[in-house]
Amino acid sequence: MKKKTILSVLSVVAATAIAQPAFSEAIWTSLVDGSEVNFNIYASKELVYLNGGPGKGAGTNAKGLDDGIYVFMVTDPSGKTLLSTDPAGCRQVKVVGGVFAGVVATGGCVQHATGSTPGGSVPVQLFPYDDTPNNGGEYKAWLTPIDNYGCADLSIVDCDQNTHGFVPSDSKTDNFKVGPRAPHEIDTRFYDENGAIMDGLRITWTDTLGARNKKYSYWAPEVQVNHEAHVEAPELGIHQIEIVDQLGCSVQEVYVAGVKTRQNGPQTISVRVTQPFIKKQNTTFVDVHCTR
């Protein structure tokens, strides 16, 4: 994504260690057929579907989500305001073979709409949910295993106004926007020893609340993804990008917004988002130089 890097919007802070994720692989938002939209910006709330499985661009090395039943919700970016309006029992999805396989509705729910993808996964519509109080039109989608969901009664919408039943360390999140405002991005690019950019390499993003999600570098020019592992619409606060040695990349130097970090090798860098919304698309690039 060829966009200007704005250090006043996203500034680098010290590297730090973070906890391991509660369950494997990734979630992301899409249209009903699984296709992406530019920068996770949707024209209406009804268009947004949730997907799960091997991360976008993961290739054959990612196994997908752990099989089982999960609960999802939509909140404002801070996670403080629950926006989903139906009972938790209506917001369940099953994972079979590492991918979304359909909804599980209990207690006379109006079932969430589903779609289909060429890969066989079943996207689940996030609607119904209320408008976000966020001025930039930003939302956060959550997924947590049913065994880790903190509310015993699935027939109610919200049993805990602080967490809404979702413990961040047991959950995955992905951010999206509805409306015309452009989002921030944190994009990670991987280079081999000859300077060639590489796809299929992963980062782990931890949001400001401690929920984690995997992202992979890949090429999708139709949605302006140019060999990047991209984090769309990160909310205000400190986000962490974990970079590890992996097949095809022994991590050497890491640069954030063109500035080399203090250490070489695998590391976690932290990026602070300091503006609530912007008029133009802005990106902070994390550039990882590897040897094979």
Secondary structure as the mmCIF struct_conf table of DSSP 4:
data_model
#
loop_
_struct_conf.conf_type_id
_struct_conf.id
_struct_conf.beg_label_comp_id
_struct_conf.beg_label_asym_id
_struct_conf.beg_label_seq_id
_struct_conf.end_label_comp_id
_struct_conf.end_label_asym_id
_struct_conf.end_label_seq_id
TURN_TY1_P TURN_TY1_P1 LEU A 7 VAL A 9
STRN STRN1 LEU A 10 VAL A 13
HELX_LH_PP_P HELX_LH_PP_P1 ALA A 19 PRO A 21
BEND BEND1 ALA A 22 GLU A 25
STRN STRN2 ALA A 26 SER A 30
TURN_TY1_P TURN_TY1_P2 VAL A 32 ASP A 33
BEND BEND2 GLY A 34 GLY A 34
HELX_RH_3T_P HELX_RH_3T_P1 ASN A 38 ASN A 40
STRN STRN3 ILE A 41 TYR A 42
BEND BEND3 ALA A 43 SER A 44
HELX_RH_3T_P HELX_RH_3T_P2 LYS A 45 LEU A 47
STRN STRN4 TYR A 49 GLY A 53
BEND BEND4 PRO A 54 PRO A 54
HELX_LH_PP_P HELX_LH_PP_P2 GLY A 55 GLY A 55
TURN_TY1_P TURN_TY1_P3 LYS A 56 GLY A 57
TURN_TY1_P TURN_TY1_P4 GLY A 59 THR A 60
BEND BEND5 ASN A 61 ASN A 61
BEND BEND6 LEU A 65 LEU A 65
HELX_LH_PP_P HELX_LH_PP_P3 ASP A 66 ASP A 66
BEND BEND7 ASP A 67 ASP A 67
STRN STRN5 GLY A 68 THR A 75
TURN_TY1_P TURN_TY1_P5 PRO A 77 SER A 78
BEND BEND8 GLY A 79 GLY A 79
BEND BEND9 THR A 81 THR A 81
STRN STRN6 LEU A 82 LEU A 82
STRN STRN7 SER A 84 SER A 84
BEND BEND10 ASP A 86 ASP A 86
HELX_RH_3T_P HELX_RH_3T_P3 ALA A 88 CYS A 90
BEND BEND11 ARG A 91 ARG A 91
STRN STRN8 GLN A 92 VAL A 96
TURN_TY1_P TURN_TY1_P6 GLY A 97 GLY A 98
STRN STRN9 VAL A 99 VAL A 104
BEND BEND12 GLY A 107 GLY A 108
HELX_LH_PP_P HELX_LH_PP_P4 GLN A 111 ALA A 113
STRN STRN10 THR A 114 THR A 114
TURN_TY1_P TURN_TY1_P7 PRO A 118 GLY A 119
BEND BEND13 GLY A 120 GLY A 120
STRN STRN11 VAL A 124 GLN A 125
BEND BEND14 PRO A 128 PRO A 128
STRN STRN12 TYR A 129 TYR A 129
HELX_LH_PP_P HELX_LH_PP_P5 ASP A 130 THR A 132
BEND BEND15 PRO A 133 PRO A 133
TURN_TY1_P TURN_TY1_P8 ASN A 135 GLY A 136
STRN STRN13 GLU A 138 PRO A 145
HELX_RH_3T_P HELX_RH_3T_P4 ILE A 146 ASN A 148
BEND BEND16 GLY A 150 GLY A 150
BEND BEND17 ALA A 152 ALA A 152
TURN_TY1_P TURN_TY1_P9 LEU A 154 SER A 155
BEND BEND18 ILE A 156 VAL A 157
BEND BEND19 CYS A 159 CYS A 159
TURN_TY1_P TURN_TY1_P10 GLN A 161 GLY A 165
HELX_RH_3T_P HELX_RH_3T_P5 PRO A 168 ASP A 170
STRN STRN14 LYS A 172 VAL A 178
BEND BEND20 GLY A 179 PRO A 180
HELX_LH_PP_P HELX_LH_PP_P6 ARG A 181 ARG A 181
STRN STRN15 ALA A 182 ALA A 182
HELX_LH_PP_P HELX_LH_PP_P7 PRO A 183 PRO A 183
STRN STRN16 HIS A 184 TYR A 191
TURN_TY1_P TURN_TY1_P11 GLU A 193 ASN A 194
BEND BEND21 GLY A 195 GLY A 195
STRN STRN17 ILE A 197 MET A 198
BEND BEND22 GLY A 200 GLY A 200
STRN STRN18 ARG A 202 THR A 206
TURN_TY1_P TURN_TY1_P12 THR A 208 LEU A 209
BEND BEND23 GLY A 210 GLY A 210
STRN STRN19 ARG A 212 TYR A 216
STRN STRN20 TYR A 218 ALA A 220
HELX_RH_3T_P HELX_RH_3T_P6 PRO A 221 VAL A 223
TURN_TY1_P TURN_TY1_P13 GLN A 224 GLN A 224
STRN STRN21 VAL A 225 GLU A 232
BEND BEND24 ALA A 233 ALA A 233
HELX_LH_PP_P HELX_LH_PP_P8 PRO A 234 GLU A 235
BEND BEND25 LEU A 236 LEU A 236
STRN STRN22 GLY A 237 ILE A 243
STRN STRN23 GLN A 246 GLN A 246
TURN_TY1_P TURN_TY1_P14 LEU A 247 GLY A 248
STRN STRN24 CYS A 249 CYS A 249
STRN STRN25 SER A 250 VAL A 256
TURN_TY1_P TURN_TY1_P15 ALA A 257 GLY A 258
STRN STRN26 VAL A 259 LYS A 260
BEND BEND26 ARG A 262 GLN A 263
BEND BEND27 GLY A 265 PRO A 266
STRN STRN27 GLN A 267 VAL A 273
BEND BEND28 PRO A 276 PRO A 276
STRN STRN28 ILE A 278 ILE A 278
BEND BEND29 LYS A 279 LYS A 280
STRN STRN29 ASN A 282 THR A 291
#
